[in-house]
Every structure is written in structure tokens, then in C-alpha cells.
Amino acid sequence: GYGHIILWGAVAAVGVGIGLCIDFATHHSALSSTSSQAALAIPVAVYLLSLCLFHDMGHGHSTLHRFATPLVATLVVATAWLPNAPVWIAFLLVALTVYRTVLEQNHPEAAHAAH
């Protein structure tokens, strides 16, 4: 299908969001802090949700595994109202990566069921 268009569109929008956050931090933007950070947070959340939809849903994973990524995506959007949102977003992405890596190492059969 055409689901990959959403995924790659979100990746492109993340790049724009990073640029807007840099412009705001260097005082070259008329956007507010929340707006510039939302321009990064929302595409990151869309990327995470599209990955979850295309990769995790419907594959015999536990409830926690199935909803860890959507939970992190929700928290990523919420960071737009915090100071230094890009740092919080990075922290959440690292935490999700560690969780999924540990899960795959401890339960390889569940991790590879989606492939």
C-alpha cells in the first residue's frame, strides 16, 4: 500500500521541526517555544505511530509491548509544553529503544514473530 508515504513524510517533517527548533534557539524565528517544539514533537509522534501500526499491531505481542510505542508517542507530543523539548524527546526515544532491545533479547520468539 501507500503507508510508507506517511512514514517518509514524518521523517521529512522531523527535519523541518529540527530546523525550526534551531531557529528558535538562535532567535531567528517568530514562533513561540511551544510552536517550534510542537513542529518537532508531532512528526516524531506520527513516525512512531506509523511504525507501530505497520510493525507491531496484530502480531501476538503482549499488551505492554503493543502500547509502549503509542504511549511514548503521546508523551513526545506532551513535551512540546516543556522547556528543552528536543532533549526530552531524545530521552523518550532512547528509553523506548532500550525497552524494545531488552524485550527482544529476553523474548526473541515474540520479537521475530512480526517478521
Summary of the structure (lengths in Angstrom):
residues: 115
radius of gyration: 15.6
end to end distance: 17.5
largest distance: 50.2
contacts: 324
relative contact order: 0.13
helix: 83%
strand: 0%
